[in-house]
Amino acid sequence: MTELGLFLSRKSVNRSDVSRKTGISKTRLSELTNNASTKLRVDELYLIALAIDVDPCELLKDVCKDLKLIREN
């Protein structure tokens, strides 16, 4: 499960409801929540955040929490 999938699970989000509110297909949501190689677009993240009534920055920080800058020597 992806970080987005884990976030939605923690919030007990109904994916069908998110699909209906955002226009993102159930198939695409399934890919975004289960397949780590699927890239989440910023417009999708923003719409999902609006649909589940969370701050888009909160969702972004959670989904991207493992990203780090490369340290220079």
C-alpha positions in Angstrom: 0.0 0.0 0.0 1.3 3.5 -0.8 1.6 6.4 1.6 -1.6 7.8 0.1 -3.4 4.5 0.7 -2.2 4.5 4.3 -3.3 8.1 4.8 -6.8 7.3 3.4 -7.1 4.2 5.5 -6.1 6.1 8.7 -8.8 8.6 7.9 -11.3 5.9 7.1 -12.0 7.4 3.7 -14.6 5.9 1.4 -12.8 5.8 -2.0 -16.0 5.6 -4.0 -17.1 8.9 -2.4 -13.7 10.4 -3.3 -14.1 9.2 -6.8 -17.5 10.7 -7.1 -16.5 14.1 -5.6 -13.2 14.4 -7.6 -13.9 12.8 -10.9 -10.8 10.6 -10.4 -11.8 7.1 -11.5 -12.0 4.2 -9.0 -9.4 2.4 -11.0 -7.0 5.4 -10.8 -7.6 5.7 -7.1 -6.9 2.0 -6.7 -3.6 2.4 -8.6 -2.7 5.5 -6.5 -3.3 3.7 -3.2 -1.9 0.3 -4.0 0.9 0.7 -6.6 4.1 2.4 -5.4 5.3 3.0 -9.0 2.1 5.0 -9.9 2.9 8.8 -9.7 0.4 11.0 -7.9 -0.2 14.3 -9.8 -0.5 17.5 -7.9 -4.0 18.2 -9.2 -5.1 14.7 -8.0 -3.6 15.3 -4.6 -5.3 18.7 -4.3 -8.7 17.3 -5.3 -8.4 14.4 -2.9 -7.6 16.7 -0.1 -10.6 18.9 -0.9 -12.9 15.8 -1.1 -11.8 14.5 2.3 -11.7 17.9 3.9 -8.1 18.0 4.9 -5.5 20.7 4.3 -3.7 19.9 1.0 -0.3 20.6 2.7 -1.1 18.0 5.4 -1.7 15.4 2.7 1.4 16.4 0.8 3.6 16.3 3.9 2.3 12.9 4.8 2.6 11.4 1.3 6.1 12.8 0.7 7.4 12.3 4.3 10.2 10.0 3.1 11.6 12.4 0.5 14.9 14.0 1.4 17.3 16.4 -0.3 20.7 15.0 -1.5 23.5 16.1 0.8 26.3 17.9 -0.8 29.9 17.2 0.4 
